[in-house]
Amino acid sequence: MIGKVKEELEKHIGEEVFIQYHLGRNKYESYQCVIRELYNNVFLVEMKENEGLPIKSFSYTDIITKNIRIHF
């Protein structure tokens, strides 16, 4: 399962994506960002200007468990 997620993200390295991060209790954070790097357990995204930290990391299991949703 993680392999499929990595393959799909690999196709979109360098592209701008929209990420919704589920914080629980119907609360979400949304980010416009660019997928930068993939590692064994996590991937890095670079935030657009004025969105807090310049780089964030997410795990592939966040996608599988639907804690984050990525819109390409």
TAQUIMO-V305585 format. One line per field, one symbol per residue. psi: psi as a letter, one per 40 degrees, with the letter a starting at -180 (. if undefined). burial: I if it has 9 or more other ideal C-beta (glycine too) atoms within 8 Angstrom, else O. A space follows every 50 residues. Layout:
# TAQUIMO-V305585
psi: ???
burial: ???
This chain:
# TAQUIMO-V305585
psi: dddddddddddeheihihhhhheiffhiiihhihhdihadeiiiihiiif fbidhiiiidddddefdihhh.
burial: OOOOIIOOIOOIIOOOIIIIIIOOOOOOOOIIIIIIOIOOOIIIIOIIOO IOOOIIOIOIOIIIOOOIOIOO
